[in-house]
């Protein structure tokens, strides 16, 4: 494993978030209203959940650009499951299973056939998106039962439930990556696959597992996001893969694998998720959002590369 200063990259991201919030505090204090913060949480909830899985994939030195298409497939399946009369738990399990199957397909091709992850997931991204468009003919899933929206929760209770869920995921992922053998194996594979095999780590199994887990998390994120609305769009998740990957990279994860933290990923989601809304409250054109996000990503990668060169 590479020796790096603990949380050096995370401190930089946190400082940037602090500076942005300071500007917003003086520029528009309405940004910090409870309603806006709740909307920010719910809007970025899918990115946060999927980012935890993407972090694992990037730690192994791979990448998955198909999560946006998987998100669309799982969202539609969640809607169809609701129309079929499944209870809330069944809807969530159906979406997670669909995501896990998609992730397992990617993982099998990458891990056991040793195909480049960028090629595999590019192909599945296109196949899933176009296949779903053909099956649905572009139609949204409507006529959902009243029990589907919020799973019978009021909005406040649902928001609290999601907060608890996010905290649990963060604690689980952070604990697992740091203390469990499986977590250490993920870092080891990303640092050196050859060395990992020499010490008895099943690198294929690790890679297959992280892709499958990310697919399942994508399904969970799709189900939790779908219940916010009265209809499920068949084109959900457009551009989601870029938001997820950007959040992980901005959070300090090395795109070549072997380095990254859950804390950094969460901070990356917070920073990138705040920019668009923050610009709106400051009266700046939303067209600048992508430009600023791109600049932040370039800076993050440059810092990452500079840090690796010094190690």
N, C-alpha and C positions, 0 to 999 in steps of 0.2 A: 504494500500500500504506500502511496505517496505521502510524504510528510508535509503537512500544511499547517499554517497557524490556525488554531481552533476558531471557527466562526468569524474569520477575518472578512470573508465575502458577505456573510449575513449582516455584519455590522454596517457595511457600506449600503446595502439595500435598505436596512432599517433607517439609516440616516437620510436617505433619499425620500422615504415615506414620511419621515418627520418633517423634512423641508417642505414637501408638497402640502402636508396638513397645515403647516404654519402659514403658507401662502393662502390656503383656502380659509383659514381662520380669520385672516384680515380681509381677504377678498370677498368672501361670501360665507358668513356663519351659518346660513341655511343649509349648507352641505351637511352639517353635523346634526340635523334633525333626526329624530328617531325613525320617522317614516323613510327618509332617504337611506339611512344606514341599513334598515331592514331590507329595502329593495336591493341595495348593493350586495348584501349577504346572499339573498335568494338568487340574484342574477349570476353571481359568481360561484354559487354552490356547485354546479356541475364541473366547472373548471378545477375547483379545489379538490373534489373527490377523485376525478380522473388524473389530476396531477400527481397524486400520491402513487398511483400505479405507474404513470409515465416516468417518475423518478426512478423506480426500480428498473425499468427497461433501460433508461439512459445510464444508470449505474453499471449495467452489464456491457455497455458500449454499443447498444443497439438503439433503434428508434422505431416508433409506430405512428405513422401519419394517417392511419385508417380509423382512428377513434371517433372522428366526426361522423363518418358514415355508419360506424357501429352504433353510435348514439342515436342516429335517425332510425335505424332498424329496431333497436330496443324500445324507442319511444312508441313506434307504431305497434309493436308487439304488446306493450303495456296497455295501449288503448284498446286493442282487439281483445286482450284478456279481460279487461273491465267490461266490455260489451258482452263477453261470453259468460259473465256472471261470477268470475273468480273474486274471492275476497282480497283485501289489501295485501295480505302476506303472499297470496298466490300471484298477484300482479307483480309484486317485487321479485319473487323467485323466477317468474317467467322471463322478466327482463334481464335479470342477472344470468340466467342460464343461456339465453340467446347471446349475450355479450361474451360469456365464457367460451361458448362454442366458436364464435368469431375469433377471439383471442387465441384459442387453442389451435385453430387453423393457421394463423400467422406464426405462432410459436413452433408448431410442428415443422413448418417449411423452413423456418430460420434455424432452429436448433438441430434438427435431425437430417435435413437435406442440405444444410449449410448454405442456404441462399441468402444474399444480402438483405437485411431487414428493410432498407429503404425501397428496394425493388418489390419485395413481397407486399409490403403494406401499401405501396402506391397502387399495385394491382388490385388488392382487395378494397382499397378506398374507392376506386372507380367501379369495380364490379358490384359492390354492395350498394353504392349510391344509385347507379343506373339500374340495377336489378330491382331495387325498391321503387324507383320511379316507374318502371315498367309494370310492376305488380299492382301498384296503387293508381296508376295513370295520373299521378300528381295530385290525387284527391287526399284531403285531410280525413282523419278518423273523427267523425262527429257522432252525435246522438249518444253521448256517453252517459252512464247512469249518474244520478246526483251524488251517489256515495263515492264516486271516483275523485272528484275535486277535493283535495286536502285530506282524503281518506277519512272523512267525517270529522276532522279536526277543525277548530276555528283557526283563523290565520295566526293569531298570537300563539296558540298552543303548538301549531305546526312549526312556527319559527323557533320556538324553544326546543322542540324535538330535534330540529335540524342542527341547532347549536350543539346539543348534546352529542348528536351523531358525529359531527365534525370533530369535536374534542376527543371523542373515543377513537376515531380514526387516526388523529394526529398522535395521541398517546400510544396507540397500538403500533403504528408504523415506526415511531421514534424508538420505542422500547425494543421492537423486533429487530430493527436494523442495527441497534447498538449491542444488544445482549444475547439474542438468539443465534444459534448456529446458522440457521437459514439466512438471516440478515447478513452475517459476516461472509457467507458464501457468495452473496450478490456482489459485495465489494471486491471479493477476491477474484471473481470471474472478470469483472471490469478492469481490474488492475493488471492481471496476467492470466489468460486462459491456460497457457501451457503450465505455469506454476500451479494453478488450481488443480489441474488433472494429476500432477505429480504428487500432490498431498491427498488425493483421493476424492476430490469434489466432482460430482457428476455435473459437468458444465452444461450438457444438453438439458438435463432435468431442470437446472436452475433457470435457463433461458426460457424453456417451455413454460415453466411455472409463472414467471413474471408476466409473460404475454397473456396467459390465461387469466391471472388475477386482475390484470388491467382491464381485460374485456369484461369481467364480472363487475368491477367497479364502474365501468362505463354504463353497464346495464342498470346498476343501482342509481347512478346519477340521472339516467334517462327517466327512470320511474319516478324519482322524487321531483324532477323538474316537470314532468308531464302532468302531475296532479295539480299543478298551479293553474291550469287553463281548462276551458270548456271543450277545446278541440286539440287534437294532436296533429301537428303538421308533418307531412311526409318528407319535408326538406329540412328537418331540424338538424342542428349541429353544423351548419355551414361555417367553415373557418374555425371550428372549435379546436381542431388538432393544432393549429398554429398558436392559439392562445395557451393551450396546455404546454406545448413544448417550450414556448417563449417563457412561461412562468418558471418552469424548471431550470432553464438555462440562466435566466436573470437571477434566480435564487442561488446561483453559484455552482450548480452541478456541472461537472466536466462532460462535454458532449462526447468525449472519447471514452468515458466510463471511469469507474473507480473512485469518484469523489462527488459528494453532494450530501445534503441533509434535508430532513423533513421541514425543519424551521426555515431554511432558505427557500424551499419551495412555497411554503405558506406565505412568506414575505413577498415572493415574486408574484403570487396571485393577487395579493393585496395591492401591490404597487401598480401592476398593469390593469387591474380591475378598477382602480380609482381614477385613472387618467381621463377616460372619456367623460364620466360624470363630472369630474372636477373641472374640466374645460368648459362644460356647459354652464356650470354655476359661475365661472369666471367670465362668461360672455365671449369665450373664444370659440371659433368655428370648430365643429366636431370633425371636420376634414383633417385637422391637425393630429387627431388621435393616433392614426396609424403611423404617421411620420414620426411622432414622438416615441411611440412604442418601438419602432424600428431603430431609432437612434439609441434608445436604452439597451436594446438587445445587442447592437453592435458594440457598445461600450462594455457591456457585461462579458461578451465573448473576448474582447480585446484584453480585459483585465484577467480573465481566465487564462488566456494564452500566455500573457506576461507572467502570471504567477507560476504556471507550469514551467516556463523557461528558467525561472529563478530557482526551481526546486532541484 
